[in-house]
Amino acid sequence: MSASVVLLALGVGAVAGAAIVLLIIWVVRQREIEEEKTSNDIPKGVALLIKKLDGAVFITDKSLNVLAASEGASKLSLVAQGRILIPELVTLAEQASAGKDSRREDFEISRGPLGDATQTITAHASPFRSRFVLVTVIDRGEFLRLDEIRREFVANVSHELKTPIASVGLLAEALQEAADDPEMVRHFAERLTSEAERLGSITREIIELSRLQGEGALAEFEPITVQSIIDKAVDQNRVVAKAKQIKLVSGGELDAVIYGDGARLVVALNNLIANAVHYSPENSQVGIGAVRRDSFIEIAVTDQGIGMTKEEVERVFERFYRTDQARSRSTGGTGLGLSIVKHIVSNHGGDIRVWSAPGKGSTFTIRIPEAETPGKDTSA
């Protein structure tokens, strides 16, 4: 037999063998496809993927039994024990089970066992592999809440800036008309400077609040002692306090260490001390104390000032809110200081609390996690 014939025979055999292998693979795959078409089980890997998704997603069969759901779907109380809990979502899933995509945007659903709370969602349901229904839900409530906050913030900023801007314009006109009267020129110039400083203060605090609300606002964290924070904040208020003969007293566990942004923490404590000084009578005292409690460091600022009512305490951290409008304006207050404090403390994983009573003063307490220091016994 010649070499060419042998090579031809080998080639034909190889092609035939490859064809048989491909045929076997095709037959096996077709069998798997047929089994998937008749099986009620979710395709391999799909259930795992659904469970790992961040949003609210779930899959049902034709009978609307929930076969797999993400953690978000359970948290929003959309599904439980293999059933869809929301009637509106049942309707969407039924439409998708009939073979068509369905979608509803921004509608409210009941939340909670008594149905006394609602949330706004957008839902979409579509057929999946002809035997299943895929439902995705977006919680729109948080988006709508943030949009409302943004609109309210813009409205507040516009309102707050309107007064000093108008005052600057009127004072400038008065200054021109009083050009021949040095005493009046001096008076209007002082008023103009005061309004310009107030306008600058509002602008700076708006910028500071915007930075705190942005991502990565507090990126430079490092160990810092409570004493260093308190000392710097007290120094920034010492001149004003001395002018009112107010004694600033600090004490407690000042050697405690916090892990955070030292500059921003000084800003927060400075705002609290400044408020305490502004609202305290002359010849009084403002105390700043620190104590360890349950893995937190509590820093309290206590004054002997005018205090607040229960209604004022509930609103005191709102942007631009002032408990005493006339006095705040006379001292240059913007109503943003406590809102800034709250954001700084929150970004450090802490919170802020307030106790106050009319005529008895106020105590603002910030709590921030204590930094773990090498060799410290944390078993106690």
C-alpha positions in Angstrom: 0.0 0.0 0.0 1.5 3.4 -1.0 2.1 6.1 1.5 -0.5 8.4 -0.1 -3.2 5.8 0.4 -2.2 5.3 4.1 -2.3 9.1 4.7 -5.7 9.3 2.9 -7.1 6.5 5.1 -5.8 8.2 8.3 -7.4 11.6 7.2 -10.7 10.0 6.5 -10.6 8.2 9.9 -9.8 11.4 11.8 -12.6 13.3 10.1 -15.1 10.5 10.8 -13.9 10.3 14.5 -14.3 14.1 14.9 -17.7 14.0 13.4 -18.8 11.2 15.8 -17.5 13.1 18.8 -19.3 16.3 17.7 -22.5 14.3 17.1 -22.3 12.8 20.6 -21.7 16.3 22.2 -24.7 17.7 20.2 -27.0 14.8 21.3 -26.0 15.3 25.0 -26.5 19.1 24.7 -29.9 18.6 23.1 -30.9 16.2 25.9 -29.8 18.8 28.5 -31.9 21.4 26.7 -34.9 19.2 26.7 -34.5 18.4 30.4 -34.2 22.1 31.2 -37.5 22.8 29.2 -39.4 20.2 31.3 -37.7 20.8 34.6 -38.9 23.3 37.3 -35.4 23.8 38.6 -33.5 27.1 37.9 -30.6 26.7 35.5 -27.3 26.0 37.2 -25.6 29.1 38.6 -28.7 31.4 38.2 -29.9 30.9 41.8 -26.4 31.7 43.1 -26.2 34.8 41.0 -29.6 36.1 42.1 -28.7 35.6 45.8 -25.5 37.6 45.4 -27.1 40.6 43.6 -27.2 43.8 45.6 -30.6 45.0 44.5 -34.1 43.5 45.1 -34.4 40.7 42.5 -36.3 37.4 42.5 -37.2 34.5 40.2 -40.5 32.6 40.2 -41.9 29.6 38.3 -45.1 29.7 36.2 -47.2 29.3 39.4 -45.4 32.3 40.9 -43.6 30.3 43.5 -40.4 32.2 44.4 -37.5 29.9 43.6 -34.6 32.3 44.4 -34.4 35.9 45.8 -31.7 38.4 46.7 -31.2 39.6 50.2 -32.6 43.0 49.1 -35.9 41.5 48.1 -36.3 40.0 51.6 -35.2 43.3 53.3 -37.9 45.2 51.5 -40.4 42.5 52.5 -41.3 41.7 48.9 -41.1 37.9 49.3 -41.2 35.4 52.1 -41.6 31.6 52.4 -41.5 31.2 48.7 -44.4 33.6 48.0 -44.7 37.2 46.6 -46.1 39.4 49.4 -47.0 42.5 47.4 -50.3 42.3 45.3 -49.0 44.7 42.7 -45.9 42.6 42.1 -48.1 39.5 41.8 -50.0 41.2 39.0 -46.8 42.2 37.2 -45.5 38.6 37.5 -48.7 37.1 36.1 -48.4 39.4 33.1 -44.8 38.3 32.6 -45.8 34.6 33.0 -48.3 35.1 30.1 -45.3 36.0 27.9 -45.0 39.8 28.0 -42.7 42.3 29.8 -44.5 44.5 32.3 -43.3 47.6 34.2 -44.7 50.0 36.7 -42.8 53.2 37.7 -42.8 55.1 41.0 -45.8 53.5 42.8 -46.4 53.1 46.5 -46.7 49.7 48.2 -47.6 48.9 51.8 -44.7 48.0 54.1 -45.0 46.3 57.5 -47.5 43.8 58.9 -50.1 46.5 59.6 -49.7 48.3 56.3 -49.2 51.6 58.1 -46.0 52.5 56.2 -45.4 52.8 52.5 -42.5 52.9 50.2 -42.1 54.1 46.6 -40.7 51.6 44.1 -40.2 50.9 40.4 -40.8 47.3 39.3 -40.1 45.3 36.2 -41.1 41.7 35.4 -40.1 39.7 32.3 -40.3 36.1 31.1 -37.1 34.1 31.6 -36.2 30.8 29.8 -40.0 30.4 29.0 -40.6 28.7 32.3 -39.6 31.4 34.8 -40.4 35.0 35.6 -37.6 37.5 36.6 -38.7 40.4 38.8 -36.5 43.4 39.6 -37.5 46.2 42.0 -35.8 49.5 42.7 -36.5 51.3 45.9 -37.3 54.9 44.8 -38.0 56.2 48.2 -34.4 57.0 49.0 -33.9 58.8 45.7 -37.1 60.8 46.2 -36.1 61.7 49.8 -32.6 62.9 48.7 -34.2 64.9 45.8 -36.6 66.6 48.3 -33.6 67.4 50.6 -31.7 68.9 47.6 -34.7 71.1 46.7 -35.2 72.1 50.3 -31.5 72.9 50.7 -31.5 75.1 47.6 -34.6 76.9 48.7 -33.1 77.5 52.2 -29.8 78.7 50.7 -31.6 81.1 48.4 -33.7 82.4 51.4 -30.6 82.8 53.7 -28.5 84.6 51.0 -31.3 86.9 50.0 -31.2 89.0 53.2 -27.5 89.8 53.5 -27.3 90.4 49.7 -30.2 92.8 49.9 -28.7 94.5 53.0 -25.3 95.0 51.2 -27.1 96.7 48.3 -29.1 99.0 50.6 -26.1 99.9 52.7 -24.1 100.7 49.6 -26.8 103.1 48.4 -27.0 104.7 51.8 -23.2 105.0 51.9 -23.3 106.9 48.6 -26.0 109.3 49.8 -24.1 110.0 53.1 -20.8 110.7 51.4 -20.7 114.2 53.0 -21.3 113.0 56.5 -18.2 111.2 57.9 -20.1 109.9 60.9 -22.8 108.3 58.8 -20.2 106.9 56.4 -18.4 105.2 59.3 -21.7 103.8 60.6 -22.8 102.4 57.2 -19.3 101.1 56.5 -19.4 99.1 59.7 -22.8 97.7 58.9 -21.6 96.9 55.4 -18.6 95.0 56.8 -20.8 93.1 59.2 -23.1 92.0 56.4 -20.2 91.0 54.2 -18.7 88.9 56.9 -22.1 87.2 57.5 -22.4 86.5 53.8 -18.9 85.1 53.7 -19.7 82.9 56.8 -22.8 81.4 55.2 -20.9 80.7 52.0 -18.1 79.0 53.8 -20.4 76.8 55.9 -22.4 75.8 52.8 -19.2 74.8 51.1 -18.1 72.9 54.2 -21.4 71.0 54.4 -21.3 70.1 50.7 -17.8 68.7 51.2 -18.9 66.6 54.2 -21.8 65.1 52.2 -19.5 64.1 49.4 -17.9 60.7 49.1 -14.4 60.5 50.7 -14.9 63.7 52.6 -13.0 62.3 55.6 -10.2 60.3 54.0 -7.2 61.2 56.2 -7.9 59.3 59.3 -5.2 59.0 62.0 -4.9 58.4 65.8 -5.5 61.6 67.7 -5.9 62.3 71.4 -9.0 63.8 72.8 -7.0 66.4 74.7 -5.4 67.8 71.5 -8.9 68.2 69.9 -10.3 69.9 73.0 -7.3 72.2 73.5 -7.4 73.5 69.9 -11.2 74.0 70.0 -11.0 75.8 73.4 -8.2 78.1 72.1 -10.3 79.1 69.2 -13.1 80.4 71.5 -10.9 81.8 74.4 -11.0 85.4 73.2 -14.8 85.6 72.8 -15.3 83.8 76.1 -13.0 86.1 77.9 -14.8 89.1 76.5 -18.0 87.8 78.1 -16.2 86.7 81.3 -17.1 83.1 80.6 -14.8 80.4 82.0 -13.9 77.5 79.8 -13.2 74.4 81.8 -12.1 71.0 80.4 -11.4 67.7 82.1 -12.0 64.0 82.2 -10.2 61.2 80.3 -8.3 63.4 78.0 -5.7 60.8 77.2 -8.2 58.7 75.2 -7.4 58.3 71.5 -9.8 58.6 68.6 -9.1 57.4 65.0 -10.2 60.1 62.7 -9.8 63.5 60.9 -8.3 65.7 63.6 -9.0 69.0 61.7 -12.7 68.2 61.2 -13.2 67.0 64.8 -11.8 70.3 66.0 -14.3 72.1 63.7 -17.1 70.0 65.2 -16.1 70.7 68.8 -15.4 74.4 68.1 -18.9 74.8 66.8 -20.4 73.3 70.0 -18.2 75.5 72.2 -19.0 78.6 70.2 -22.7 78.0 70.5 -22.3 77.4 74.2 -20.5 80.7 74.6 -22.9 82.7 72.4 -26.0 81.5 74.3 -24.5 81.7 77.8 -24.9 84.7 80.1 -21.8 86.7 81.3 -19.9 85.5 84.3 -20.9 81.9 83.7 -19.1 78.7 82.8 -18.8 76.3 79.8 -17.6 72.8 80.6 -16.0 70.4 78.2 -15.5 66.8 79.5 -14.5 63.4 78.0 -15.3 59.9 79.3 -14.8 56.4 78.0 -18.1 54.4 77.8 -18.8 51.1 76.0 -15.9 51.3 73.5 -16.9 54.9 72.7 -15.4 58.3 73.7 -18.1 60.7 74.8 -17.2 64.4 74.7 -19.8 66.7 76.3 -20.1 70.4 76.1 -22.3 71.9 78.9 -23.4 75.5 79.2 -25.5 77.5 81.7 -27.4 79.3 78.9 -31.0 80.0 78.0 -31.7 76.3 77.1 -34.2 75.0 74.6 -37.8 73.6 74.6 -38.5 70.0 73.6 -39.7 71.2 70.2 -36.5 73.2 69.6 -34.4 70.2 70.6 -36.1 68.1 68.0 -35.3 70.6 65.3 -31.9 71.9 66.4 -29.9 69.9 63.9 -31.9 71.0 60.9 -30.1 73.2 58.3 -30.6 76.9 58.9 -32.7 76.4 62.0 -32.1 78.9 64.7 -33.7 78.7 68.2 -33.3 82.5 68.6 -33.6 84.2 65.2 -32.8 87.7 66.4 -29.8 86.7 68.5 -28.4 84.4 65.9 -28.4 87.1 63.3 -26.8 89.6 65.7 -24.0 87.2 66.4 -23.6 86.1 62.8 -25.1 82.7 63.3 -26.0 80.8 60.0 -28.0 77.9 61.4 -25.6 75.5 59.7 -23.1 74.9 62.6 -24.9 72.0 64.3 -25.7 70.4 60.9 -22.0 70.4 60.2 -21.3 68.9 63.6 -23.8 66.1 63.0 -22.2 65.2 59.6 -18.7 65.2 60.9 -19.6 62.9 63.8 -21.6 60.6 61.6 -18.7 60.3 59.2 -16.6 59.1 62.1 -19.1 56.3 62.9 -20.6 58.2 65.9 -23.6 60.2 66.9 -24.6 63.3 68.8 -27.1 63.8 71.5 -28.5 66.8 73.3 -30.2 67.5 76.6 -31.7 70.9 77.3 -34.3 72.6 79.3 -35.4 76.3 79.3 -33.5 78.3 81.8 -31.2 75.4 82.7 -28.8 75.3 79.9 -27.9 72.6 77.4 -25.5 69.7 77.0 -24.4 68.4 73.6 -22.6 65.0 73.7 -20.8 63.5 70.7 -19.9 59.8 70.8 -17.1 58.5 68.6 -15.5 55.0 68.6 -12.3 54.8 70.6 -9.2 53.8 68.7 -7.7 50.5 69.6 -4.2 51.1 70.9 -1.4 48.5 71.0 -1.2 46.5 74.2 -4.6 47.8 75.4 -6.6 45.2 77.3 -10.1 45.1 75.7 -11.4 42.2 77.7 -12.8 44.3 80.4 
